[in-house]
Amino acid sequence: MDRREFLATSAGTILSGSLADYSIAQQIHPHAAHAEHSAECLATYATPPMAMSAPREPLAYVPAIYVGTKVNRPDYLATVDTDPDSSTYSQVIHRLPMPNIGDELHHYGWNACSSCHGDPTKSRRYIILPGLNSGRIHVVDVHDPAMPKLHKTIEPEEIVAKTNLSAPHTVHCLATGEIMLSMLGDGEGNGPGGFLLLNDDFEITGHWENDLSGMNYNYDFWYQPRHNVMVSSEWGAPKTTRPGFKLEDVQAGKYGQHLHFWDWNDRKIVQSVDLGEQGLIPLEVRFHHNPDSTHGFVGAALSSVMWHWEKRDDKWQVEKVIEVPSVEVDGWPIPVPGLITDLVLSLDDRWLYFSNWLHGDIRQYDVSDPSHPKLAAQLWLGGLLGKGEKFRDRALVGGPQMLQLSLDGKRLYVTSSLYSSWDNQFYPEIAENGSYMLQIDCDTTNGGLEVNDNFFVDFGKEPGGPARAHEIRFPGGDSTSDIWI
């Protein structure tokens, strides 16, 4: 049996199993110290520099996922204590389970962010938490930041009936008070999907886009009204991505390689850029936080290339600025790509961080000149190349994946799960042992990355069984959820 057959077999056999009734839903944080700071935690900021001067994040939210493991329980939202002066520092202090099994909680966002700053009727109080596989959208109330509560659930049947959309992914609030989600498929899981709008009462109001012409697939997006633009990227149709990764699907053109620039006001694509073979599966898009800037970055996962865009002479220009070479690994039929799966820009737009999930490294680049990034630091955490150092005398399972940067840019948090079916192919140990959450200390003067030995959340030791940890958010906002207009 070759490696690909083995991985496919592992992915299939790991999906079954069940455990006892889930009781951690009733666990309550033993003290309410963090609740005293709810107004401070849920603030918005007029400018990126003001956000950078905000108080340190006391908590982090992380979806913990049981899809694709032997644990037959709902996914849940974990609240992690990130306050080094707290007695429960580096621990999960609250768990909010979802009502159903099989959601695959993934990416999520806020009902309001700094695009709404100055509107007294808007506060960063609700998390919009979709299930990528189920198509369900959960609304979570974090009025008490330490103990989130479920506020509302929008069922997939309602979404399909009203919009014929499925597989909710990226969530961004809009200055209008509406909430916009990228939807990766239609009601049957075919591409290209579209964009869903919710009003401030979390009711479905319809599609955002007026015209889908030119759109092949959907994934991430970022808007910037000062330049009348939205940028979106492409993964693949849910029917393609859910069963797991197959090279044949890439060869058959079932994965994206385009970057789309939309007219924000007219809600239609005005320019698409074919990134070619060096732009296969462009995922996360990050505009500069400075709303006057037209610069931004997108990471092409399979090609392991970082692309930079900017507007020149009224035309959007896209250029390759970083390439991670593939590496020969014993037992693999092809050279192993780095697989750039996540990236984040510091709020001052100086530092770019990205993760190579398969190689196992996190990189820090100085992008003061966005067209000419300079590598400042590299850190190895797990991965397939065998370069990752042990943490507290234990090997890390999987590679670094989701990243989140503190508002001041000094702390980079990382988790290791990508997507359940893909985890089970490339890192089947995650389903057995759970994933991790680490904090990386960042030198924002000269560049540098160092693991904080005092912070480690082992999702393999959760009370309900080993879980997958994914995207990270902070109550006061972070470097990937806030947009300034």
C-alpha positions as CSV (number, residue, x, y, z in Angstrom):
1,M,0.0,0.0,0.0
2,D,1.5,3.4,-1.0
3,R,1.3,6.4,1.2
4,R,-1.7,8.0,-0.5
5,E,-3.7,4.7,-0.2
6,F,-2.7,4.5,3.5
7,L,-3.8,8.0,4.2
8,A,-7.1,7.5,2.5
9,T,-7.7,4.3,4.5
10,S,-6.7,6.0,7.7
11,A,-9.1,8.8,7.0
12,G,-12.0,6.3,6.6
13,T,-11.3,4.2,9.6
14,I,-10.9,7.0,12.0
15,L,-14.4,8.4,11.6
16,S,-16.3,6.0,13.8
17,G,-16.7,5.6,17.6
18,S,-18.6,7.2,20.5
19,L,-18.0,8.1,24.1
20,A,-20.2,8.7,27.2
21,D,-22.6,11.6,27.5
22,Y,-21.0,15.0,27.3
23,S,-21.0,16.8,30.7
24,I,-18.5,19.6,30.2
25,A,-21.3,21.9,29.0
26,Q,-22.1,22.6,32.6
27,Q,-18.6,23.6,33.6
28,I,-18.4,27.1,34.9
29,H,-15.4,29.3,35.4
30,P,-14.7,29.3,39.2
31,H,-14.4,33.0,39.4
32,A,-15.7,35.9,37.3
33,A,-12.6,38.1,37.2
34,H,-12.6,38.4,33.5
35,A,-16.3,39.4,33.4
36,E,-15.4,42.7,35.2
37,H,-13.6,43.8,32.0
38,S,-16.4,43.0,29.5
39,A,-16.8,46.6,28.2
40,E,-13.0,46.8,27.7
41,C,-12.9,43.3,26.1
42,L,-15.6,44.1,23.6
43,A,-14.3,47.5,22.5
44,T,-13.8,48.7,18.9
45,Y,-11.1,51.2,17.9
46,A,-11.1,54.3,15.6
47,T,-7.7,53.5,14.0
48,P,-5.1,50.7,13.9
49,P,-2.6,52.6,16.1
50,M,-5.3,53.0,18.8
51,A,-6.0,49.2,18.6
52,M,-2.3,48.6,19.0
53,S,-2.3,50.6,22.2
54,A,-5.3,48.6,23.7
55,P,-4.9,46.4,26.8
56,R,-3.5,42.9,26.4
57,E,-5.9,40.2,25.4
58,P,-7.1,38.4,28.6
59,L,-8.9,35.6,26.8
60,A,-8.9,33.7,23.5
61,Y,-11.7,31.8,21.9
62,V,-10.9,28.6,20.0
63,P,-13.3,26.1,18.3
64,A,-12.7,22.6,19.4
65,I,-13.8,20.1,16.8
66,Y,-14.7,16.4,17.1
67,V,-15.6,15.8,13.5
68,G,-13.4,13.0,12.1
69,T,-12.4,11.7,15.6
70,K,-13.7,8.8,17.6
71,V,-15.5,11.2,19.9
72,N,-19.2,11.3,19.0
73,R,-20.0,14.6,20.5
74,P,-20.8,18.2,19.4
75,D,-18.0,20.6,18.6
76,Y,-17.6,23.4,21.2
77,L,-16.2,26.9,21.6
78,A,-13.4,26.8,24.1
79,T,-12.5,29.9,26.2
80,V,-8.7,30.0,26.9
81,D,-7.2,32.1,29.7
82,T,-4.3,34.2,28.2
83,D,-3.7,36.4,31.2
84,P,-0.2,35.5,32.6
85,D,-1.2,36.9,36.0
86,S,-4.2,34.6,36.3
87,S,-4.3,31.4,38.3
88,T,-5.9,29.7,35.3
89,Y,-3.4,31.0,32.7
90,S,-3.0,28.7,29.7
91,Q,-6.1,26.7,30.6
92,V,-9.5,26.2,29.0
93,I,-11.8,27.8,31.5
94,H,-15.1,27.4,29.7
95,R,-16.6,25.1,27.1
96,L,-19.8,25.9,25.1
97,P,-21.0,22.9,23.1
98,M,-23.1,23.3,20.0
99,P,-26.6,21.8,19.9
100,N,-25.7,19.2,17.2
101,I,-23.0,16.8,16.2
102,G,-21.0,17.2,13.0
103,D,-20.8,20.9,12.5
104,E,-17.0,21.2,11.8
105,L,-16.7,24.6,13.4
106,H,-14.0,26.4,11.4
107,H,-13.7,30.1,10.7
108,Y,-15.8,32.7,12.5
109,G,-16.1,36.4,13.2
110,W,-18.0,39.2,15.0
111,N,-21.3,41.0,14.6
112,A,-19.4,44.3,14.9
113,C,-15.8,45.3,14.5
114,S,-13.8,48.5,14.1
115,S,-15.6,49.2,10.8
116,C,-18.6,50.1,13.1
117,H,-16.6,52.2,15.5
118,G,-18.5,55.4,16.5
119,D,-21.9,53.8,16.1
120,P,-23.4,53.7,19.6
121,T,-25.8,51.0,18.6
122,K,-23.1,48.5,17.7
123,S,-20.9,46.6,20.1
124,R,-18.6,43.6,19.6
125,R,-20.9,41.3,21.6
126,Y,-21.8,38.4,19.3
127,I,-19.7,35.7,17.7
128,I,-21.0,34.4,14.4
129,L,-19.8,30.8,14.4
130,P,-20.6,28.7,11.3
131,G,-20.4,24.9,10.8
132,L,-18.5,24.4,7.6
133,N,-19.8,20.9,7.1
134,S,-23.3,21.2,8.5
135,G,-24.1,24.6,7.0
136,R,-25.4,25.7,10.3
137,I,-24.7,29.3,11.7
138,H,-24.5,29.8,15.5
139,V,-24.8,33.2,17.2
140,V,-22.9,33.2,20.5
141,D,-23.4,35.9,23.1
142,V,-20.1,37.0,24.8
143,H,-21.6,39.7,27.1
144,D,-19.7,37.8,29.8
145,P,-16.5,37.2,27.9
146,A,-15.4,34.3,30.1
147,M,-18.6,32.4,29.7
148,P,-20.1,32.6,26.2
149,K,-23.7,31.5,25.7
150,L,-25.6,30.3,22.7
151,H,-28.0,33.1,21.5
152,K,-29.4,31.7,18.3
153,T,-29.0,29.0,15.7
154,I,-29.8,29.4,12.0
155,E,-30.5,26.0,10.4
156,P,-29.0,25.0,7.1
157,E,-32.5,24.2,5.7
158,E,-33.5,27.8,6.1
159,I,-30.3,29.1,4.5
160,V,-30.8,26.8,1.5
161,A,-34.5,27.6,1.1
162,K,-33.8,31.4,1.1
163,T,-30.5,31.6,-0.8
164,N,-29.5,28.1,-2.1
165,L,-26.2,28.5,-0.4
166,S,-24.2,26.2,1.9
167,A,-20.8,25.8,3.6
168,P,-20.4,29.1,5.5
169,H,-16.8,30.2,5.9
170,T,-15.4,33.7,6.4
171,V,-17.4,36.2,8.5
172,H,-17.0,39.9,8.4
173,C,-19.1,42.6,9.9
174,L,-20.0,45.6,7.6
175,A,-20.3,49.3,8.6
176,T,-24.0,49.1,7.9
177,G,-24.5,46.7,10.8
178,E,-25.0,43.8,8.5
179,I,-22.9,40.6,8.7
180,M,-21.5,39.0,5.5
181,L,-20.3,35.4,5.1
182,S,-18.6,33.7,2.2
183,M,-20.5,30.6,1.3
184,L,-18.5,27.9,-0.5
185,G,-21.3,26.0,-2.2
186,D,-24.8,25.9,-3.4
187,G,-27.5,23.9,-1.7
188,E,-26.0,20.7,-3.1
189,G,-22.4,21.5,-2.4
190,N,-21.4,22.6,-5.9
191,G,-19.4,25.8,-6.6
192,P,-19.1,28.7,-6.9
193,G,-21.2,29.5,-3.8
194,G,-21.7,33.2,-3.0
195,F,-22.0,35.7,-0.2
196,L,-24.7,35.7,2.5
197,L,-26.0,38.7,4.3
198,L,-27.5,38.7,7.9
199,N,-29.1,41.8,9.4
200,D,-28.3,43.0,12.9
201,D,-31.1,40.7,14.3
202,F,-29.3,37.8,12.7
203,E,-31.9,37.2,10.1
204,I,-31.1,36.2,6.5
205,T,-31.6,39.0,4.1
206,G,-30.3,37.3,0.9
207,H,-27.2,37.4,-1.3
208,W,-24.7,40.3,-1.2
209,E,-23.5,39.9,-4.8
210,N,-25.5,41.1,-7.8
211,D,-23.6,39.1,-10.3
212,L,-21.4,35.9,-10.0
213,S,-20.0,36.1,-13.5
214,G,-16.3,35.2,-13.4
215,M,-16.4,33.4,-10.1
216,N,-15.3,29.7,-10.1
217,Y,-15.0,28.9,-6.4
218,N,-15.2,30.8,-3.1
219,Y,-13.2,31.0,0.1
220,D,-11.9,34.1,1.9
221,F,-12.6,37.8,1.4
222,W,-11.6,41.3,2.6
223,Y,-13.3,44.6,1.6
224,Q,-12.0,48.1,1.6
225,P,-14.6,50.8,0.8
226,R,-12.1,53.6,0.4
227,H,-11.0,51.9,-2.8
228,N,-14.4,50.5,-3.7
229,V,-13.0,47.0,-3.7
230,M,-13.5,43.6,-2.2
231,V,-10.9,40.8,-2.8
232,S,-11.9,37.2,-2.7
233,S,-10.0,33.9,-3.1
234,E,-10.8,30.3,-4.2
235,W,-10.6,26.9,-2.5
236,G,-12.9,24.4,-4.1
237,A,-16.5,23.2,-4.0
238,P,-17.6,21.4,-0.8
239,K,-18.2,18.3,-2.8
240,T,-14.5,18.3,-3.7
241,T,-12.9,19.3,-0.4
242,R,-15.0,17.4,2.2
243,P,-14.0,13.8,1.3
244,G,-10.3,14.8,1.5
245,F,-7.5,16.0,-0.8
246,K,-6.8,14.2,-4.1
247,L,-4.2,15.2,-6.7
248,E,-6.6,14.0,-9.4
249,D,-9.0,16.8,-8.4
250,V,-6.2,19.4,-8.9
251,Q,-5.4,18.0,-12.3
252,A,-9.1,18.0,-13.2
253,G,-9.3,21.8,-12.4
254,K,-11.5,21.3,-9.3
255,Y,-9.4,23.7,-7.2
256,G,-9.1,27.4,-7.6
257,Q,-6.2,29.5,-8.9
258,H,-7.8,32.9,-9.3
259,L,-7.9,36.1,-7.2
260,H,-11.0,38.2,-7.8
261,F,-11.4,42.0,-7.4
262,W,-15.0,43.2,-6.9
263,D,-16.6,46.5,-7.3
264,W,-17.8,47.0,-3.8
265,N,-20.7,49.3,-4.7
266,D,-21.9,47.4,-7.8
267,R,-21.2,44.0,-6.1
268,K,-19.7,42.3,-9.2
269,I,-16.3,41.2,-10.3
270,V,-14.4,43.8,-12.3
271,Q,-11.0,42.0,-12.5
272,S,-9.9,38.4,-12.1
273,V,-6.3,37.3,-12.0
274,D,-5.3,33.8,-13.0
275,L,-2.4,32.9,-10.8
276,G,-1.6,29.8,-12.8
277,E,0.3,26.8,-11.5
278,Q,2.1,28.9,-9.0
279,G,-1.2,30.1,-7.6
280,L,-3.0,26.9,-6.9
281,I,-5.5,27.1,-4.0
282,P,-5.2,30.7,-2.9
283,L,-6.7,30.8,0.5
284,E,-6.4,33.6,3.1
285,V,-6.4,37.2,1.9
286,R,-5.1,40.1,4.0
287,F,-5.5,43.7,3.0
288,H,-3.3,46.3,4.7
289,H,-5.0,47.6,7.9
290,N,-4.3,51.2,6.8
291,P,-7.5,52.0,4.9
292,D,-5.6,54.3,2.6
293,S,-3.4,51.5,1.3
294,T,-4.1,49.3,-1.7
295,H,-1.5,46.7,-0.7
296,G,-2.4,43.1,0.4
297,F,-1.3,39.5,0.3
298,V,-2.7,36.1,-0.5
299,G,-1.1,32.7,0.2
300,A,-1.5,30.0,-2.5
301,A,-1.5,26.9,-0.4
302,L,-0.7,24.1,-2.8
303,S,1.9,26.1,-4.7
304,S,3.3,27.5,-1.5
305,V,3.7,31.0,-3.0
306,M,2.9,34.3,-1.4
307,W,1.4,36.8,-3.7
308,H,1.3,40.6,-3.2
309,W,-1.3,42.9,-4.8
310,E,-1.6,46.7,-5.1
311,K,-3.5,49.1,-7.3
312,R,-1.4,50.9,-10.0
313,D,-2.8,53.2,-12.7
314,D,-6.4,52.2,-11.8
315,K,-5.5,48.5,-12.3
316,W,-5.0,45.8,-9.7
317,Q,-1.5,44.3,-10.1
318,V,-0.5,40.9,-8.6
319,E,3.1,39.7,-8.2
320,K,4.8,36.7,-6.7
321,V,7.0,37.8,-3.8
322,I,7.8,34.6,-1.8
323,E,8.1,31.0,-2.9
324,V,8.6,28.0,-0.5
325,P,10.3,25.2,-2.4
326,S,8.8,21.7,-2.1
327,V,10.9,19.0,-0.4
328,E,11.5,15.3,-1.2
329,V,10.3,13.1,1.7
330,D,10.5,9.4,1.9
331,G,7.2,7.6,1.3
332,W,5.7,10.5,-0.6
333,P,4.8,10.2,-4.3
334,I,5.5,13.9,-5.0
335,P,7.8,16.5,-3.4
336,V,6.0,17.8,-0.3
337,P,4.9,21.4,-0.5
338,G,5.1,23.8,2.4
339,L,1.3,24.3,2.2
340,I,0.8,27.9,3.2
341,T,-2.5,27.6,5.1
342,D,-2.7,30.9,7.1
343,L,-1.1,34.3,7.2
344,V,-1.5,37.4,9.3
345,L,-0.3,41.0,9.0
346,S,0.5,43.1,12.1
347,L,-1.7,46.2,12.6
348,D,1.1,48.5,11.6
349,D,1.4,46.6,8.3
350,R,5.1,45.9,8.9
351,W,5.3,42.2,9.8
352,L,3.8,39.3,7.8
353,Y,3.6,35.9,9.3
354,F,2.6,32.6,7.6
355,S,2.5,28.9,8.4
356,N,3.7,26.0,6.3
357,W,1.4,23.3,7.6
358,L,3.2,20.3,6.0
359,H,6.8,21.5,6.4
360,G,6.2,22.6,10.0
361,D,7.5,26.1,10.1
362,I,6.2,29.6,10.9
363,R,7.9,32.5,9.1
364,Q,8.2,36.2,10.0
365,Y,8.9,38.7,7.1
366,D,9.5,42.4,7.2
367,V,7.2,43.8,4.6
368,S,7.9,47.5,5.0
369,D,8.4,47.2,1.3
370,P,5.5,44.9,0.3
371,S,7.0,44.0,-3.0
372,H,10.3,42.9,-1.4
373,P,9.6,40.9,1.8
374,K,12.7,40.2,3.9
375,L,12.8,37.0,6.0
376,A,13.3,38.0,9.6
377,A,12.8,34.7,11.5
378,Q,11.7,31.1,11.1
379,L,10.5,28.7,13.8
380,W,9.9,24.9,13.5
381,L,6.9,23.3,15.2
382,G,6.1,19.7,14.3
383,G,5.6,19.1,10.6
384,L,6.7,16.3,8.2
385,L,10.3,17.3,7.7
386,G,11.5,16.2,11.2
387,K,12.9,19.7,12.0
388,G,10.4,20.6,14.8
389,E,11.9,20.7,18.3
390,K,10.1,19.0,21.2
391,F,8.1,21.2,23.5
392,R,8.3,20.2,27.2
393,D,9.9,16.9,26.2
394,R,7.1,16.0,23.8
395,A,6.8,15.9,20.1
396,L,4.2,18.2,18.6
397,V,1.4,16.5,16.6
398,G,0.8,18.1,13.2
399,G,2.2,21.3,11.9
400,P,1.5,25.0,12.7
401,Q,-1.7,26.0,11.0
402,M,-4.1,28.8,12.2
403,L,-2.4,32.0,13.4
404,Q,-3.6,35.0,15.3
405,L,-1.6,38.0,16.3
406,S,-2.2,40.2,19.4
407,L,-3.2,43.8,18.7
408,D,0.2,45.1,19.8
409,G,1.9,42.5,17.5
410,K,4.0,40.9,20.3
411,R,2.2,37.6,20.7
412,L,1.5,35.1,17.9
413,Y,-0.9,32.3,18.8
414,V,-0.9,29.1,16.8
415,T,-3.0,25.9,16.5
416,S,-2.4,22.8,14.4
417,S,-5.7,21.5,12.9
418,L,-6.5,22.4,9.3
419,Y,-9.7,20.5,8.3
420,S,-10.9,17.1,9.7
421,S,-10.7,15.0,6.5
422,W,-7.4,16.6,5.5
423,D,-6.0,16.2,9.0
424,N,-6.8,12.5,8.8
425,Q,-4.9,12.1,5.6
426,F,-1.7,14.0,6.5
427,Y,-1.6,14.0,10.3
428,P,-3.9,11.1,11.4
429,E,-2.4,11.4,14.9
430,I,-4.4,14.6,15.5
431,A,-7.6,12.6,15.7
432,E,-6.1,10.3,18.3
433,N,-4.1,12.8,20.4
434,G,-5.7,16.1,19.7
435,S,-4.0,19.3,18.6
436,Y,-2.2,22.1,20.4
437,M,-2.2,25.8,21.0
438,L,1.0,27.7,21.5
439,Q,2.1,31.3,22.0
440,I,5.1,32.7,20.1
441,D,6.8,35.8,21.4
442,C,7.6,38.2,18.5
443,D,10.4,40.7,18.3
444,T,8.8,43.6,16.6
445,T,11.9,45.8,16.6
446,N,14.5,43.6,14.9
447,G,12.5,40.5,14.0
448,G,12.5,37.2,15.9
449,L,10.3,34.3,17.0
450,E,10.5,32.4,20.3
451,V,8.2,29.9,21.8
452,N,6.8,31.0,25.2
453,D,7.5,28.0,27.5
454,N,4.8,29.1,29.9
455,F,1.9,28.8,27.5
456,F,0.6,25.5,26.2
457,V,-2.9,24.2,25.7
458,D,-3.1,20.5,25.1
459,F,-6.4,19.8,23.3
460,G,-5.6,16.1,23.6
461,K,-6.4,16.2,27.3
462,E,-9.9,17.8,27.0
463,P,-12.5,16.3,29.4
464,G,-14.6,15.1,26.5
465,G,-11.7,13.5,24.6
466,P,-9.0,14.7,22.2
467,A,-10.2,17.6,20.0
468,R,-9.0,19.6,17.1
469,A,-8.3,23.3,17.7
470,H,-8.8,25.8,14.9
471,E,-9.2,29.6,14.5
472,I,-8.3,32.0,17.3
473,R,-10.2,35.2,18.2
474,F,-9.8,37.7,21.1
475,P,-12.8,39.5,22.7
476,G,-11.2,42.9,21.9
477,G,-10.6,42.1,18.3
478,D,-7.5,40.8,16.6
479,S,-5.3,41.2,13.5
480,T,-7.6,39.3,11.1
481,S,-11.2,40.3,12.1
482,D,-11.1,44.1,12.2
483,I,-11.4,46.3,9.1
484,W,-11.0,50.0,9.2
485,I,-12.9,52.1,6.6
